[in-house]
Amino acid sequence: MYYVSTRDRLQKTTVSGAIAYGLAPDGGLYTPEAIPSLAGSALETLKNMTYQQRAVYIMNMYLDGYSASELTGFSAKAYGGGKFDDPAVAPVRSLDENTHVLELWHGPTCAFKDMALQMLPHLLTAALRKEGETKTACILVATSGDTGKGALEGFKDVPGTRILVFYPKDGVSEVQQLQMTTQEGANVGVCSVVGNFDDAQTGVKAIFSDPSLRAEMAERDAFLSSANSINWGRVLPQIVYYVSAYCDLLKAGTVVRGERINVCVPTGNFGNILAAYYAKQMGVPINRLICASNRNNVLTDFIKTGVYDRNRAFYNTTSPSMDILISSNLERLLHLYTYGDADKVRKYMEKLSRTGRYEIEESVKKRLDRDFSAACCDDEQGKAIIGRLWREKRYLMDPHTAVAMDALEQYRAKTGDEMSAIVVSTASPFKFCPAVMESLGVKAPEQGLKGIDQLSQLTGIAPPTPLAGLAGKKIRFTDVTEKENMVKKVREMLG
Ligand SMILES: *Cc1c(COP(=O)(O)O)cnc(C)c1O
């Protein structure tokens, strides 16, 4: 199976090419030419497997040129060996008979990015070998908080790679910042950018298309690669947990074979919910995909009206990993909904970069309506739901998950559709202690690391080990840069 650029059908590559180089030369995103489907009995087979085995089975369907034994090794390294603090890796918790939470934050950085970023370095280094690439891969990451730490953990001390992470100076939580600035490893770098996530992401994209830097890198036997969710190697491991969650519900008898469910995802760059769409197209019985946004509700408006318009105020919210106005992975969905019409997708994307706005045509909108619903909620609504679920169910959730929970409730109230639903939980509540404690009624909660102890005492829940361990770590990175000077930092990394 080949992978094609969303902006030019003739830009074709193998999956290892797509993963090794991240972005197509024309700026498009590599997308599989066809979506493989799960055979009728596949879910029954997968039901009795471990998470690691399910990952091998699903990823193998997309990864021509990778052997099953190779993938088995990657899966054991990524998801085994005590890296995740729950043996199920991505456990499903049921809050009531039709509301289930898929917890994706049991990995080393306590956010869902680990699900893909623990796997990506294995897929990427193998892809480089398969492509005959001997240069050092310099991974550049723009992060709204969680990707940065996830990528640093995944790539630290991986031979043949270096990694540099840019995060918005005032756009991440204190715990997120500490997680990154204390990162260990000889091949890592971390730098904050004056501005918001979109500034950092735009800066990284500009570095990728800087021809003089490209030449300099080639001279030094290096090239740029990406660990952002524009890389197919990020999306693919995320498909696995949707299949896995359905299998868990089947196994528990919560759903019967073929029974459809709704899935509600707290969304930023559209990578997570895109993986859910792929799972649905592969044959997981998913009814509707509910796209949940915070006050930065570009996607809610887009899904309701067909107009994508980033010309609006940007808000810093208590769910910072969703503070995004340009959702890069939406481009892959447009590719699918236009049946691979690269001219159309390219026009939308050109309009977006020129005017900040585009409108999809009627036929594309109709397809969108068949699969997606959307809702948004602000910080106050989020707080209310965190407090209520703690009081009523003793279930503690983080502000990102709360956005999804609220969106599901809005969807149910509006449509009366009470079908079983999975709410995707993307971060441990201990990553966002002050906001969570305010939701539980604490006035003036402790900030930073002290907040972790306070939340733990308040709830009787032990914090995840990686967060509890932050207190003893030394701060290694304090660099700040203006967005115009990000490229200098890349040059410094080259030495
Ligand atoms: C990255 C992130 C999101 C958004 O996911 P996308 O794939 O960018 O849509 C939501 N919640 C948390 C905690 C995240 O880290």
The ligand as an SDF file (V2000), in Angstrom:
LIG
                    3D

 15 15  0  0  0  0  0  0  0  0999 V2000
   -2.7900   16.7830   22.6400 C   0  0  0  0  0  0  0  0  0  0  0  0
   -3.8880   16.7440   23.6190 C   0  0  0  0  0  0  0  0  0  0  0  0
   -5.2240   16.8810   23.2200 C   0  0  0  0  0  0  0  0  0  0  0  0
   -5.6100   17.1550   21.7870 C   0  0  0  0  0  0  0  0  0  0  0  0
   -5.3530   16.0640   20.9410 O   0  0  0  0  0  0  0  0  0  0  0  0
   -5.2740   16.2530   19.3520 P   0  0  0  0  0  0  0  0  0  0  0  0
   -4.8280   14.9550   18.8180 O   0  0  0  0  0  0  0  0  0  0  0  0
   -4.2710   17.3440   19.1210 O   0  0  0  0  0  0  0  0  0  0  0  0
   -6.6310   16.6500   18.8910 O   0  0  0  0  0  0  0  0  0  0  0  0
   -6.2090   16.7780   24.1850 C   0  0  0  0  0  0  0  0  0  0  0  0
   -5.8950   16.5750   25.4820 N   0  0  0  0  0  0  0  0  0  0  0  0
   -4.6230   16.4480   25.9020 C   0  0  0  0  0  0  0  0  0  0  0  0
   -4.3580   16.2570   27.3520 C   0  0  0  0  0  0  0  0  0  0  0  0
   -3.5740   16.4990   24.9900 C   0  0  0  0  0  0  0  0  0  0  0  0
   -2.3240   16.3690   25.4100 O   0  0  0  0  0  0  0  0  0  0  0  0
  1  2  1  0
  2  3  1  0
  2 14  2  0
  3  4  1  0
  3 10  2  0
  4  5  1  0
  5  6  1  0
  6  7  2  0
  6  8  1  0
  6  9  1  0
 10 11  1  0
 11 12  2  0
 12 13  1  0
 12 14  1  0
 14 15  1  0
M  END
$$$$
